[in-house]
Amino acid sequence: MNIVRDKKIIAYKNRQTKKFAFNLRRLISEAVMYEWSRLGDKQKNKSTVEYINIENKRNDLYKTLDASICLCPGCNQTDKDMYYNATAEVWFCTQCVQEYRDFYIKEFSKNEKDLFYESFL
């Protein structure tokens, strides 16, 4: 498997733009989690087939949010500059990216490889 080296970073320089983007991310995250909870309440007292269908919808919602730029899957923050990891196809905040880089450098020798952590280099 080849490591994709497409690095994309979303970092806002203007304070107002940054505040708007972070608030929009938070609102989208809250709306998705509200729907996720609503579907969870709807699962109660349902047949097995209906329960599974609702659970599949909930899983799709959560996976979509987790892979979006709205929420860092490492720390669940919405108010950070974001980095796209093309190998994992997920956005991480720049703070988590740095922690993953530090972990890789500290924990893995030159002989060992881990594509997930190596993709942050």
KALIN-V863866 format. One record per run of one state. SS is the DSSP state (2 for helix, 1 for strand, 0 for the rest). FROM is the first residue (numbers start at 1). LEN is the number of residues. If there is no record, write none. Layout:
# KALIN-V863866
SS FROM LEN
SS FROM LEN
This chain:
# KALIN-V863866
0 1 6
1 7 4
0 11 4
2 15 28
0 43 5
2 48 20
0 68 14
1 82 4
0 86 4
1 90 4
2 94 14
0 108 7
2 115 4
0 119 3
